[in-house]
Amino acid sequence: MNRPEREAAVRRVMDQVPPLVPPELHDEVVRRGARMLRRRRAARRVLWFLLFAASVAFVVWAVTARPWVEPPSTTTPPLTDW
């Protein structure tokens, strides 16, 4: 199929009258779309809550553990020549 044949086929498809949509299909699509948006919104809220909880947990851990401070030495050097 060469380019003029493809263009003619596309023109034939575009010149056709689009099929009518059944009226009951519209109600079903609206219902499913609303449900999908509710689920997506709930999932987004749960993810934001988990992100917030993880950041609070990290801050609490960092304040209590203080990982940036060097731990104190557990051994002392020997005392000689006093």
C-alpha positions in Angstrom: 0.0 0.0 0.0 1.6 3.2 -1.1 1.1 6.7 0.2 -1.8 7.8 -2.1 -3.7 4.6 -1.3 -3.2 5.2 2.4 -4.4 8.8 2.1 -7.5 7.6 0.2 -8.3 5.0 2.9 -8.0 7.6 5.6 -10.2 10.0 3.8 -12.9 7.2 3.3 -12.8 6.4 7.0 -13.0 10.1 8.0 -15.9 10.8 5.6 -18.0 8.1 7.2 -20.7 9.1 9.8 -19.6 8.1 13.3 -21.8 5.5 14.9 -24.3 6.7 17.5 -23.5 6.0 21.1 -26.2 4.2 23.1 -27.7 6.4 25.8 -27.2 3.8 28.6 -23.5 3.7 27.8 -23.0 7.3 28.8 -24.4 6.7 32.4 -22.1 3.6 32.8 -19.1 5.5 31.7 -19.8 8.5 34.0 -20.3 6.1 37.0 -17.0 4.2 36.2 -15.2 7.5 35.8 -16.4 8.9 39.1 -15.4 5.6 40.8 -12.0 5.7 39.2 -11.4 9.3 40.3 -12.4 8.5 43.9 -10.0 5.6 44.0 -7.2 7.6 42.5 -7.8 10.4 45.0 -7.9 8.0 48.0 -4.7 6.3 46.8 -3.0 9.7 46.5 -4.1 10.7 50.0 -2.8 7.4 51.4 0.6 7.9 49.7 0.9 11.5 51.0 0.1 10.2 54.5 2.7 7.5 54.3 5.3 10.0 53.0 4.5 12.3 55.9 4.6 9.5 58.5 7.9 8.2 57.1 9.4 11.7 57.3 8.2 12.2 60.9 9.6 8.8 61.8 13.0 9.7 60.2 13.1 13.0 62.1 12.3 11.4 65.4 15.0 8.7 64.8 17.6 11.3 63.8 16.9 13.4 66.9 17.1 10.5 69.3 20.0 8.5 67.6 22.0 11.6 66.5 23.9 9.6 63.7 26.1 12.7 62.9 27.8 12.6 66.3 30.9 10.4 66.7 30.2 7.8 69.4 32.4 8.0 72.5 35.4 5.8 72.7 34.9 2.6 74.7 38.6 2.1 75.4 41.1 4.5 77.0 44.7 4.8 76.0 47.2 3.3 78.4 48.7 5.7 81.0 52.5 5.4 81.0 55.3 7.7 81.9 53.6 9.6 84.7 
